[in-house]
Amino acid sequence: MSTRTAKALRTPGGLSVRYEPRAAVAVVLLAVLTVAAGVVLIGSGDFPIAPGDVVATLLGDGTMAQEFIVEDLRLPRVLVAVLVGASLGLGGAVFQSVSRNPLGSPDVIGFGQGAAVGALTVIVLFGGSPTAVAGGAVVGGVVTGALIYLLAWKRGLHGFRLVLIGIGAAAMLTAVIHYLITKADLIDATRAVLWMTGTLDGRDWAQFWPLLAVCAVLVPLVLGHGRPLRMLEMGDDAAYALGVKVERTRLVLMGSAVLLVSAATAAAGPITFVSLSAPQLARRLTRSPGPNLAASALMGAALLLVADWAATNAFGERELPVGVVTGVVGGVYLLWLLVTERKAGRI
Amino acid sequence: MRAAGLLAAVGVLLLICVASIMIGAKPVPLGDVWHGLFHNSGTGNDVLIQELRVPRTVLGVIVGVALGLSGAVMQALTRNPLAEPGLLGVNAGAAAAVVSAISFLGVTSLSGYVWFAFLGAAVVSVVVYVLGGSRSATPVRLALAGTAATAALYGYVNAVQLLDSAALDRLRFWTVGSLANADMATVRSVTPFIVVGVVLALLIARPLNAMEMGDDTARALGAHLNRTRAMGMVSVTLLCGAATAACGPIVFIGLMVPYLVRALTGPDMRWILPYAAVLSPVLLLGSDVLGRVVARPSELQVGIVTALVGGPVFIHLVRRKRMAQL
């Protein structure tokens, strides 16, 4: 189907680029949706601002009060949400593509738990600052990623083995998390459970800049490996025959994805199911094969913004952490995915 | 040969029970154990043994039996070496139901929330079985369905804890899986359920043997497939629900023990079930004793020890050659 819809753009000099119109339109639409959701989210809260005023304020034409609210309070939160969502979507797309399984996404196979163990260790045992907690999350996520990769490695990487070993590791890590929570006093325990649910409350520029630095390096790196990744989906042997350096590509991609997911987790806690659902939704939207990296990243950002809006506005006075919304919606989506995948005979 | 092995296993279980009575924050010498058990005269050690160590040991034994048997029955029913109540979300279902009962309905006593644990365990085991593909379930599908259910349910448990910090304070100890708060009232209220579950499990040993060979062969051999499945599910629900209500979700016991037992006895369920029933409490109590020793003067909850011991066994299972072609 995709070969039929793909078009080539030729220049007089003899260069050509192949592109798929539907995928390109989907990417543009998702970008527009992300920006629109961001503007609405900035405008909503205890002090509502109309979307037009938000745009004006962002362009520098707002009142003092509006500038303070938009630029100091709400803009950083929205930007963090965009980057976290994009990192999770992109990381999830890479994992699902490498494991060749929609369920091989980081939140099913234990990275969330690994990052949570790192962060909780810092919270409970050292009473660390938010920066130290973020560092702990990154270390925990990366170590977990390396361990799962090594354990799943046995004359090549088998998708289901990666998933099952991840599930085993997740069970062990969950035990460690529970242990750390019982060790804590009630205040630290509440902080730990809140962190584990994943929230964007109180995110400011301090979380934004490190995350932006990580994304600025890794997102282009991953997007640049989109073509070899697409060939990897056809199997190691076929990809090798097509000239892909299989192991190196996979290591670079998995490493980047683990870092992206860990950095996102460090900034906002383990927000579940975004990395599972974003690539799947993006794939259905673009209807093109392959990992759909750019569309997945944008879909992740849009999803997280909408979920955050729902979490803060849909429950009346009570603001819930965004992780509760993504957890419940994503859990239902995961079950639906299991049913449809089974009917299609893919798992 | 296998009978002698079973006797030896019972001997090991008795030794572990004695060790469980002796070892703890305050060690009790062997002579005092005898005295405390049979000539209770109210000395400090006698009270300690009667009030704390004996209930804890007894609860460990019956919960161990329950978890091991439910794992063995589940693996036989699904013909799947990875089937395990903890992994398939049954314990999480019980946990979610108990959490709801504690937080929303104000249920505080064990005899009150044991029913919610059964309800949660029953609903989730059916849901996971159906999602996993019912008859055509493969190990991967079941494990994934279980993981999905567990993830969603624990998300819910976390959310409830977050909205109700009094519940968090009570639940964070319960959700770990611990024998530390055992008393004779707990033992008394779960024992009837576990006894029924054990009897049901032992009754279906023979038809389960037939079902190992596939549905058609089993039917030809005269096994009642649906009746066996139904009895198996009831048994698993009773055993898991009671065990989870008594001491919180404990994972991997039901995975490890039947796997190890199968290596000892071969595939005959009539031997696997008794062996699993004797060796699971050995593992559970052993983990509990280990948890009391490694983190002195406080202790490591048994659910944590079993997960840390069982995780590597699970990963080893997955890495085995045959499992690679799931």
Contacts between the chains, C-beta under 8 A, distances in Angstrom:
chain1	res1	chain2	res2	distance
A	103	B	144	5.4
A	107	B	151	7.5
A	108	B	144	7.8
A	108	B	147	6.1
A	108	B	148	7.7
A	108	B	151	7.1
A	151	B	315	5.8
A	151	B	319	7.2
A	154	B	319	6.1
A	154	B	324	7.0
A	158	B	324	6.2
A	160	B	140	5.2
A	160	B	326	5.4
A	161	B	318	6.0
A	161	B	319	7.2
A	161	B	323	7.9
A	161	B	324	6.2
A	163	B	140	7.4
A	163	B	144	7.2
A	164	B	82	7.5
A	164	B	140	6.8
A	164	B	143	6.1
A	164	B	318	4.5
A	164	B	326	7.8
A	165	B	315	5.4
A	165	B	318	5.5
A	165	B	319	7.5
A	167	B	87	7.3
A	167	B	143	6.0
A	167	B	144	7.9
A	167	B	147	5.2
A	168	B	311	5.3
A	168	B	314	4.1
A	168	B	315	4.7
A	168	B	318	6.6
A	169	B	311	6.8
A	169	B	315	7.3
A	170	B	147	7.6
A	171	B	86	7.3
A	171	B	87	6.9
A	171	B	251	5.7
A	171	B	252	7.1
A	171	B	307	5.8
A	171	B	310	7.7
A	171	B	311	5.8
A	171	B	314	7.3
A	172	B	307	5.4
A	172	B	308	5.8
A	172	B	311	3.5
A	172	B	312	8.0
A	174	B	154	7.9
A	174	B	307	7.1
A	175	B	176	7.9
A	175	B	251	7.6
A	175	B	303	6.6
A	175	B	304	4.5
A	175	B	307	3.4
A	175	B	308	6.0
A	175	B	311	7.9
A	176	B	304	7.3
A	176	B	308	7.7
A	178	B	172	7.7
A	178	B	175	6.2
A	178	B	176	4.4
A	178	B	177	7.9
A	178	B	301	7.6
A	178	B	303	7.1
A	178	B	304	6.5
A	179	B	176	6.9
A	179	B	300	6.9
A	179	B	301	7.0
A	179	B	304	4.7
A	181	B	172	5.1
A	181	B	176	7.9
A	182	B	172	5.8
A	182	B	173	5.8
A	182	B	176	5.6
A	182	B	301	6.7
A	186	B	165	7.1
A	186	B	168	7.5
A	186	B	169	5.8
A	189	B	168	6.6
A	189	B	169	7.8
A	189	B	172	6.0
A	190	B	162	7.8
A	190	B	165	5.8
A	190	B	168	6.7
A	193	B	158	6.1
A	193	B	161	5.6
A	193	B	162	5.5
A	193	B	168	6.5
A	194	B	162	6.3
A	196	B	158	6.4
A	197	B	158	5.5
A	197	B	159	6.9
A	197	B	162	5.9
A	272	B	151	6.8
A	272	B	155	6.4
A	320	B	159	7.6
A	321	B	162	7.2
A	323	B	155	7.8
A	324	B	155	7.3
A	324	B	159	4.7
A	324	B	162	7.7
A	327	B	151	7.9
A	327	B	152	7.2
A	327	B	155	3.5
A	327	B	156	7.8
A	327	B	158	7.8
A	327	B	159	7.3
A	328	B	152	7.5
A	328	B	155	6.6
A	328	B	156	7.3
A	328	B	159	7.8
A	331	B	148	7.0
A	331	B	151	6.2
A	331	B	152	2.9
A	331	B	155	6.0
A	332	B	152	7.4
A	334	B	148	4.5
A	334	B	151	7.1
A	334	B	152	7.0
A	335	B	131	6.4
A	335	B	145	8.0
A	335	B	148	5.7
A	335	B	149	7.5
A	335	B	152	7.2
A	338	B	131	5.3
A	338	B	141	7.7
A	338	B	144	6.5
A	338	B	145	5.7
A	338	B	148	6.0
A	339	B	131	6.6
A	342	B	131	7.7
A	342	B	133	5.6
A	342	B	141	6.7
A	347	B	138	7.9
A	347	B	140	6.4
A	347	B	141	5.7
A	347	B	144	6.8
